[in-house]
């Protein structure tokens, strides 16, 4: 009489472990994409709310983003020209580390908007950082204008997130234009 062995062979165990490993890799990739997509959706929602608030402040006061930043409300920010994007100082390379000066500039902008508009209450808490933990970026593009436009016109401002990579102008960064035409006469 022969005895039958019970259990799995080493090959069977390796095959099962390989299948589980492949499934775990696929699921992890899918979950990471889903998390990044939901963070981007949250960032877009916050940015759209920000644009509406800036539009309301402009409608009530006639102030552009630059006007808001240099206004004495909540303290003047004289170095706005050095903070081309909040997350990246002008003197730093776009892939460089975030400057604390620039992050402070973003925070001051949020505080000023809270003081200027009842719709901006809590903005400095909800938009202090983007969903990836970086500062939102903004550009008070007061002197930019499309070619052929009247000299002295203001074209647009923009605000956005650098996305999960925290780098400017990548496929995962997202910026929204704030229409801001301010022309003479």
C-alpha positions as CSV (number, residue, x, y, z in Angstrom):
1,X,0.0,0.0,0.0
2,X,1.3,3.4,-0.9
3,X,0.7,6.5,1.1
4,X,-0.6,9.6,-0.7
5,X,1.2,12.8,0.1
6,X,-1.1,15.8,0.9
7,X,-0.1,19.4,0.2
8,X,1.2,21.6,-2.6
9,X,4.3,21.2,-4.6
10,X,6.9,24.0,-4.6
11,X,6.0,24.8,-8.3
12,X,2.4,25.2,-7.4
13,X,3.2,27.6,-4.6
14,X,5.5,29.7,-6.8
15,X,2.8,29.9,-9.5
16,X,0.3,31.1,-7.0
17,X,2.7,33.6,-5.4
18,X,3.6,35.0,-8.9
19,X,-0.1,35.4,-9.8
20,X,-0.8,37.2,-6.4
21,X,2.2,39.5,-7.0
22,X,1.1,40.5,-10.5
23,X,-2.5,41.2,-9.2
24,X,-1.1,43.3,-6.4
25,X,1.0,45.4,-8.8
26,X,-2.0,45.9,-11.1
27,X,-4.3,46.9,-8.2
28,X,-1.6,49.2,-6.7
29,X,-1.2,51.0,-10.0
30,X,-4.9,51.4,-10.4
31,X,-5.4,52.7,-6.9
32,X,-2.6,55.3,-7.3
33,X,-4.1,56.5,-10.5
34,X,-7.5,56.8,-8.9
35,X,-6.1,58.7,-5.9
36,X,-4.2,61.1,-8.3
37,X,-7.4,61.6,-10.3
38,X,-9.4,62.5,-7.3
39,X,-6.7,64.9,-6.0
40,X,-6.7,66.6,-9.4
41,X,-10.5,66.9,-9.3
42,X,-10.3,68.4,-5.9
43,X,-7.6,70.9,-7.1
44,X,-9.7,71.9,-10.1
45,X,-12.7,72.5,-7.9
46,X,-10.6,74.6,-5.5
47,X,-9.1,76.6,-8.4
48,X,-12.5,77.2,-10.0
49,X,-13.8,78.5,-6.6
50,X,-10.7,80.7,-6.3
51,X,-11.2,82.2,-9.8
52,X,-14.8,83.0,-8.9
53,X,-13.7,84.7,-5.7
54,X,-11.1,86.8,-7.5
55,X,-13.8,87.7,-10.1
56,X,-16.2,88.8,-7.4
57,X,-13.5,90.9,-5.7
58,X,-12.6,92.5,-9.1
59,X,-16.3,93.2,-9.7
60,X,-16.7,94.8,-6.3
61,X,-13.5,96.7,-6.1
62,X,-12.1,96.9,-9.7
63,X,-8.8,95.4,-8.3
64,X,-6.8,92.9,-10.4
65,X,-4.7,90.2,-8.8
66,X,-1.6,92.5,-8.7
67,X,-3.7,95.3,-7.3
68,X,-4.8,93.0,-4.5
69,X,-1.2,91.9,-3.8
70,X,0.2,95.4,-3.5
71,X,-2.8,96.8,-1.7
72,X,-2.3,97.8,2.0
73,X,-5.2,95.5,3.0
74,X,-3.7,92.8,5.1
75,X,-0.1,94.2,4.6
76,X,1.5,95.2,1.3
77,X,3.5,92.7,-0.7
78,X,6.1,94.7,-2.5
79,X,8.0,91.6,-3.8
80,X,5.2,90.2,-6.0
81,X,7.5,90.5,-9.0
82,X,9.9,88.1,-7.4
83,X,7.2,85.5,-6.9
84,X,6.4,84.7,-10.6
85,X,4.7,81.5,-9.5
86,X,4.0,80.9,-5.9
87,X,5.4,77.4,-5.8
88,X,8.6,78.4,-7.7
89,X,10.5,81.6,-7.0
90,X,11.6,83.4,-10.2
91,X,15.3,83.0,-9.2
92,X,14.9,79.2,-8.8
93,X,14.8,76.8,-11.6
94,X,11.3,75.4,-12.4
95,X,12.3,72.0,-11.1
96,X,14.0,73.4,-8.0
97,X,12.8,73.4,-4.4
98,X,9.9,75.6,-3.3
99,X,10.9,78.9,-1.8
100,X,9.4,79.7,1.5
101,X,9.1,83.4,0.4
102,X,6.9,82.3,-2.5
103,X,4.7,80.1,-0.3
104,X,4.3,83.1,2.1
105,X,3.3,85.2,-0.9
106,X,0.5,82.7,-1.7
107,X,-0.6,82.7,1.9
108,X,-0.8,86.5,2.0
109,X,-2.9,86.5,-1.1
110,X,-5.4,84.1,0.5
111,X,-5.5,86.3,3.6
112,X,-6.1,89.4,1.6
113,X,-8.9,87.8,-0.3
114,X,-10.5,86.7,3.0
115,X,-10.5,90.3,4.2
116,X,-11.9,91.6,0.9
117,X,-14.7,89.2,0.2
118,X,-17.3,87.4,2.5
119,X,-17.2,84.5,0.0
120,X,-13.5,83.9,0.7
121,X,-14.0,82.9,4.4
122,X,-11.8,79.9,5.2
123,X,-9.9,80.2,1.9
124,X,-6.5,80.3,3.7
125,X,-7.4,76.9,5.3
126,X,-8.9,75.1,2.3
127,X,-6.4,76.3,-0.2
128,X,-3.3,76.7,1.9
129,X,-1.7,73.8,-0.1
130,X,-2.7,71.8,-3.1
131,X,-3.8,68.1,-2.6
132,X,-0.2,67.0,-3.0
133,X,1.1,69.3,-0.3
134,X,2.7,71.9,-2.5
135,X,1.8,75.5,-2.8
136,X,-0.6,76.6,-5.5
137,X,1.0,78.8,-8.1
138,X,-0.2,82.1,-9.4
139,X,1.0,84.7,-11.9
140,X,-0.2,88.3,-11.7
141,X,0.5,88.8,-15.4
142,X,-0.2,92.5,-15.5
143,X,2.2,93.3,-18.3
144,X,1.5,90.3,-20.5
145,X,-0.6,90.8,-23.5
146,X,-1.3,89.0,-26.7
147,X,0.5,90.2,-29.8
148,X,-1.2,93.1,-31.6
149,X,-3.1,94.3,-28.5
150,X,-3.0,97.8,-27.1
151,X,0.1,98.7,-25.1
152,X,-0.7,99.0,-21.4
153,X,-3.6,96.4,-21.5
154,X,-3.6,93.7,-19.0
155,X,-4.3,90.3,-20.6
156,X,-4.8,87.7,-17.9
157,X,-3.7,86.3,-14.5
158,X,-3.5,82.6,-13.9
159,X,-3.5,80.3,-10.9
160,X,-2.9,76.5,-10.7
161,X,-1.3,73.5,-9.3
162,X,2.0,71.8,-10.2
163,X,0.4,68.4,-9.7
164,X,1.9,65.3,-8.2
165,X,5.3,66.0,-9.7
166,X,5.4,69.6,-8.3
167,X,7.0,70.8,-11.5
168,X,6.0,73.6,-13.8
169,X,4.5,72.8,-17.2
170,X,4.3,69.1,-17.0
171,X,1.4,67.0,-18.3
172,X,0.2,66.8,-14.7
173,X,0.2,70.5,-13.8
174,X,-3.0,72.4,-14.2
175,X,-3.5,76.2,-14.5
176,X,-6.6,78.3,-15.0
177,X,-6.7,81.7,-16.6
178,X,-8.4,84.5,-14.8
179,X,-9.7,86.8,-17.5
180,X,-8.5,90.3,-16.6
181,X,-8.7,92.7,-19.4
182,X,-7.9,96.2,-18.2
183,X,-7.3,98.6,-21.2
184,X,-7.3,102.3,-21.4
185,X,-10.3,104.2,-22.7
